[in-house]
Amino acid sequence: MSQPRISAAHTDSRRITAALVKGTGEPFVITDLTLTGPRPDEVLVRVDAVGVCHADTQAQSGALPVPAPMVAGHEGTGIVEEVGSDVRSLKCGDRVILTFDSCGGCDRCRSGIPTQCREFVGRNFTAGTRTDGTARLRFDTTAVNGSFFGQSSFATYALATERNAVAVATQLPPELLAPVGCAIQTGVGTVLDVLAPPAGAPVVVFGAGAVGLSAVMAAVSTGHEVIAVDTRPDRLDLARKLGAAHLVDPGRADAVKAIASILPGGASHVFESSGASAALVSGVEVLAPGGTIAVVGTSAAGITVAIDVVDLVNKSKRIVGVVEGASRPHESIPRLVRMIEDGDLPVHEIVTTFPLKDIAAAIEAAKSGRVVKPVLLPR
């Protein structure tokens, strides 16, 4: 890959504090970087909370193809401080929630499906620069990837565009807003907008992490019976607290048999967020004829699973991959904020805050399962 060009517009650059990954597989290090000023299509956001997501650690480890040196972070929220001359929908002082990036011009974006943007992978993972090849960040004279998910918000400030910065009018605390940009919109959107179970239909949720528990919240809030599946008893307890009617621990019992005992005819609506190959195989196996499994969890690029194709075909089962809950951010994010305000999504039950400087402790707490959704506070 060619070396990113550093923007020549250094006169309006600023020093920021960020969690830098100097090389793939290296740890996050809190350091000072230089952030270029916003281009005409960009806004400068003072970040006051940012969630830690599995994709951030996948990017750091190399499980996802993200160029380093880099600043991760893709669940940012904060206040707009500067607005580029071409920006029309945002103004200084707006509270924004940051989310994934999209081009806005391809056939998928024009069709209202930005999660299927033709440039999605490049803009959110592999490019590491603006589309003109310039880097938003630098460390001394070295260009740094500041375009992870179009934001790189493990920092005190971040740049974004109108495509991935959504203004919200709310008094909710920042730590409850940050996860909306990825984990919550993925879990809730996949249940409500992709699986879209009819009234009274049960929903099986594999994985009781932040995304899976968001799916539990969404299904419960809309009156659906939920079967939660996870290997951690404490996560299953939390799923029950959030309204799950049945709990299945694959470490203690065969998950397929356990779900079949609850739903003898099979499950019509299954949500897989764990990223575990065994969970995906089990999820497909428990599907009822004509049932759908929505898959949002990943472990690493290149992982494959073995599926019984005869069973898949003869029972007309459907496997659907879902990115970010098939969100249309400017519609989905305000809806999610309203649901939190109304008490339909008790996000406070899954959030634990950490100072940005304690990012290593936050990641370790998430990996160990001690916390569900760490949220970093840069200030």
N, C-alpha and C positions, 0 to 999 in steps of 0.2 A: 504494500500500500504506500502511496506517495506521502511525503511529509506534509501535514497541514500547513497552510499559510497563516501567518499571524496577521490579523487585521492591522492596517496602517493607521486606523483611527484611534491612536493611543491618547490623544489629548483629553478625551472624556472618559478614560478608563478609571477604574477604582480598585482599591485593595479590598479583598474580601477574605473571610476565613472559611475554609472548606475541608472536607474529608477527602484527601487525595489518595488514589491508588497509583503508585509510581510505575508499577509493572504488573502484568497479569499474574495473579496468585499471591501478590504481596498484600500486606495489611492496609487498612485505612489509616492514614496519618493526618492529624489535624495540622494544617499549615496555612500560611497566607499565600494567596494567588492574586493575579490581576485579571479582572473581568472587563472586557471591552464595553464601551457604552452601547446602548441599544441602537440597532439599525432602524431604518424607517418603518420596517414591518414588525419590530420587536417592542416589548415592554420590559422594564426593569422592575423586578419584584423583590421587596424586602421580605425574606422568608422568616416566618415566626414558628413554623412547625412543619415537620416532614416525616412521614412514616417510613419505616424500614420494611422492605418487602423481599420475598425470596429472590426476585429477579435481580435485586441489587447485589446480593451475595453471589448469585450465579455469574453476574458480570465481573465481579471482583476475582472469582476463582477461575474464570475461563470457561465455565460450563455454557455460557452464552458468548457468541463472538462479538465482543465489545472491545474496541481498541483502547489501549492504555498508553501513556498516563491518562487517567480519567477521574472525573467526579461523578459518582452515581447519585441516586435519589430521584424518585419519580412520583412521589406522593406529597408534593409541596403545597403549602398555602401561605399567603402573605398579603402584603399591601403594595399596590402599584405605586412606584415613586417616579418613574419617568416613562413617557409614551413617545414612540416613534411617530414621525410625521404622517405616515400612511395608515396609522391605526385609527379606527373609527368607533369601535364598540367598547373601548376601555378608556378610563381616565385616571389621572392621579388620585389616589385615595381609595380606589376600589379595592374591596376584599376579593381576592381571586383564589380559586382552587385550580391547581395545575394538574394536567393529565397527559395522555399520550399525544404524540404529534401526528399530523397527516398533511398531505399536500394541498387538498382542497380542489384540485383541478382534474384529477383522473376520473375515469368513468365510475369507479366505485364511490369516490367521495361525492361526485355530482349526483349519484343515486341515493345519497344520504346514508352511506355505509362506510364511515371513515375508518372503522376497525379493519376493513378489507382494502385500505389504501394500497395502491400499487407500489408505493414507496415506503410502506410501513416498516419493513425490516431495516432499511437503510436509515430512515429518519430516527428510529427509536433505538437501534442497536449498533449497526455495523459502520455507519459513516463516520461518526465522531466529530463532524464539522457542520457548519452551515452548508447549504446547497452550493454555494460558490467556492467551497473548499477552505474557507477561513475558519479559524478556531475562535471560540468565544473566550477561552481562558488561556492563561500562560503562567508558567512557573519560571521566573527569571526570563530567559530567552526561549524556553522550550514550550511549544504548543501543547495544550492539554485539552482532552476531550471534554467539552462543556455542553454537549448536545445529547446526553443520554435521555431518552424519552422527550427530547426537545426541551429539557429544563435543567438537568444536573443540579438538583436542589438540596443535596447534602452540603449546604453552604448558607452563609448569611444573606447572600443575594443571588438571584438567578435571572437569566433572560428567558423569555418565552414569546409566543406570538398569540394573535387572536384565536388561532386554531386550537391551542392547547391551554389557554388561560380563560377560565370561566368566572365571570363576576357573580357574586352571591350577596344578597342582603340578609344578614343574619347576625345574631348576637351569640351564637354558639362559640365555645372556646376553640381556638385553633387546633388543639390536639384531637378534637372530634371531627374536624373538617378534613384534616390531611389525608386520612385513609380513603376518603370518598373518591379521590382521583384514580385509584386503582383497585384495591382490595374490595371495598364496599360496592363500587359500581360493577365489578366483575361478578361477585356473588349474587347481589340483588338483581342486576340486569339479566343475568343468565337464567335465573328462576322466573322472573316476571315477564321477560320479553322474548326469551328463546324457548325454554321449556313450556312456558305459559300454560301450566296445568289448569284444567277446568275446575270449577268449584267442587270441593270435596275430594279431589284426587290426591292420594298420598305422594310424597316426594322422598326419595332416598338420597341422602347426602353422604358421600364418601369423603372423609377428611374434615376434621374439626379445627382447622387453623383459622386465620382471620377471614379468608375467602369463604371457606366452608361454613363458618359460623354466621357470616353475612347472608349466605344462602338460607341457613336455618331461620334467621330473623325474618327474611323476606317471605318464606313459605308460611311461617307461623302467623305473621302479620296479616296475611291474606286468607287465613282460615284453613290451611292444609295440614294434614297429619304428616309428621316428619319422622323418618327413621334415620338416625345419625350413626355413622360407622367410623370408628377410629380405634387405634391401639392404645391410646392414653386414657386411663380412667378419669383423670382430672378434666380432660377436654370433653369427655362424654358427660361428666357432671355439669359442665358449663353449658353444653348443648341442651341438657334437660332443663337447666335454669332458664334458658332462652326459649323453652317451649317444646323441645323435641319430645315426642310421645314414646318412642322406642329407641333403645341404645343397643348397638352391636359392637362387640370387641373381637376382631378377627384373631387376636392373640389368644383368646380363650375358647372360641367356638368357630366352626366353619361359617363364614359370613354368608355364603350363598344359601346354606340350609337355614340359617337363622332368619334371613330375610324372607325365604320361602314360607317359613312357619307363620310369619306376620302377614305376608301377602301371597296366599296360595296360588293366585293366578299370575303372579309376577308383577314387576314394577313397571308402570308406564312412563314414569318420569324419574330419571336418575341423574345426579350431579356428581362429577368426579373432580375433586380439587387436590387430592393428596399428591399426585404425581407419581405414585407407586404403580409399577406395572401390574402387580397382583391385584390391586384395587380396580384398575381399568378392566382387566379380564373378568373379575367377579361382577363388576357393574354391567358388562355386556351380557354375562350369563344370566343374571337375574331379571333381565328385561322381559316384559310381557310381549306377546305378539304385537307388532306395530309400535312398540315402545321406543323411547329416545333416551340416549345417554349423552349429556352435554359434558365435554371434556375441557377443563380449563387448567388442570395441573400438569406441570412438566418437571422433569428432573434434570436432563441435560440433552443437548442436541445429539441426534442420532440414535436415541433409545427406541427400540421396537418391541412389540408384544405379539404373541401368537393368539389369533382369534379363530374360533370354530366357524369357518365360512358357511358351511351347510346350515348350521343353526342360525347364523346371521341372515341368510337368504330365505330359508324356509319360514322363519318367523317374522320376516319383514322388519327386522330391527334396524334402528338408525343410530349411527355414531356421528356426532356433530362436534367439531372443534370450535371453541368460542374464545375470541380475544376481547378482553375488557368488557365482558357482558354485552357485546354487540352495541355498545353505547353510542349515542349521539350526544356528545358531552354537553352541548349548550341546552339540550332538553333534559338529559338524564340527571346531570349533577344538581340543578335546582330542585328537581323532584326528590332526589335522595336527601338533600338538606331539609326539605319540608318533612320528610318521613322521620328524620332524626328529631326535629323540633316537636313533632306530634307524638313522639314516644314509640313509634312503630319499629324503629331500629335503635335498640339500646346499645349504641356503640361504646358507651362508657364502660360496659362490662368487659370489653376486650382490649382496651387501651392502657398502656403503661408509659409514662414519659421518662425521658432521659435527657440530660444536657448533650449537645452535639459533641462535646469533648469526650463523652463517655460512650461513643459509638461502638467501641469494641465490646464493652459490657452489654450494651443493648443487643448486639448481634448474638453474643454468647447466650444471653437470656432467652432469646427467641429460639436458637438452635437446641437448647436444652429443654425447651418447652415450659420454662418457668413463667414466661409471659407469652401472650398471643400476638399482640400487635404493639411493638415498640414504636414510640413516636419521639423523634429528636426535637429538642427546642434549641435553636441556634443562639438564642439570646438569654 
